[in-house]
Amino acid sequence: MFNTSADPKIIVQNTSDKALRTIGEKILAGERVSFDEGVLLFEKGSLPFVGTLANWVREQKHGNKTYFNRNFHIEPTNVCVFSCKFCSYSRLYAHRDEGWELSIEQMLDIVKKYDGKPVTEVHIVGGVHPKMNLDFFADLLRRIKEHRPDLHIKAFTAVEFDYMFRKAKLSTEEGMKKLQEAGLQSIPGGGAEIFHPEIRQVICEDKVDAEGWLNIHKTAHQLGMHSNATMLYGSIEKFWHRVDHMERLRSLQDETGGFNTFIPLKFRNRNNDMSNVAESSLIEDMRLYAIARIYMDNFPHLKAYWPMLGRQSAQLSLSFGVNDLDGTIDDTTKIYSMAGSEEQTPSLSTAQLVTLIKQVKREPVERDTVYNEIKNYANADLAELELAGI
């Protein structure tokens, strides 16, 4: 597309727009970009301008290191009491015969498939099923921990927590403590979508609002758990809605420091009630990642979820601020494939992920869920990895 490794000082100096030049100088000086400046980057920032600066920020933080982990997903159900217009995955409870519901034994069988394999994380998210309550999931977590104590459990979106806790008539803190005691160790970032009520009322009116989402993550942080944060971009939001979303996350991170990574998620328009909305272009995707890396200055990591973007676009994102490609995942993941993601069978071996990263001259590093480095694959023999089936 172009070379983002160019000298950012020259890019900034050669920018004819005075306001952009001022923003660029702030970024290079390590100063925080304001809300209005974030909007301006979306309105006027060319891909070369924001991309070069984002790559510079990324390399200041992480050099060429690009992280991944060995993980697998469990999706307990796609039956859901909520009806988000962008969702291609869930089936309303009234039509639950069209969906799936896994028992605790069936989910444990998925965990047992990985016995003896060097996975470090199980990621559990799904629809909000009225019969899968707090006690059900606490039992699931305990059973997983009993079977494999070393496996890190990252589970449930704020939407799932909110429903569980309200149904159990517990406060957020009480409910979170109960799940933490059962084995919950960190939480993913789903359900954030776009925080501003103007957009939320249109695309996901009936689920937890921004204040509820942020309070759940704040509570998790206060209990010593880390979490991630997402943003669904490219549907009906305006640029300032995106910046408003990122600003709320950045403010909470200033307060708690509990977020590991920010994960922009591309809106996909297949098989949902927003199929009339065009998807964002590749250029807009890369601009979004770049501006996110610039704006989210207190988030250590920026992740591209490769099944949603596709492998080649995920590779490209590594030049636009991204330093994490998620993980090996598992081909049971349906949330994004049902929405028309680029990867219909989202699973990669370690060898494939390492190759993906090395092809664009980055340094592959396996991590655990909270970014402790497990192994650097910069000098790995790919043939040996493939031969070993890793």
Secondary structure, DSSP 8 states (H G I E B T S, - for coil): ---TTS-HHHHHHT---HHHHHHHHHHHTT----HHHHHHHHHH--HHHHHHHHHHHHHHHHTTEEEEE-EEEE--B-EES---TT-SS-EEGGGGGGS-B--HHHHHHHHHTTTTS---EEEE-----TTS-HHHHHHHHHHHHHH-TTSEEEE--HHHHHHHHHHTT--HHHHHHHHHHHT--EE--TT-S--SHHHHHHHSTTS--HHHHHHHHHHHHHTT-EEEEEEEESSS--HHHHHHHHHHHHHHHHHH--EEEEEEEE---TTSTTTTS----HHHHHHHHHHHHHH-TT-SEEB--HHHH-HHHHHHHTTTT--EEEE-B-TT--TTGGGT-S-SS-B--HHHHHHHHHTTT-EEEEE-TT--EEEE-TT--HHHHHHTT-
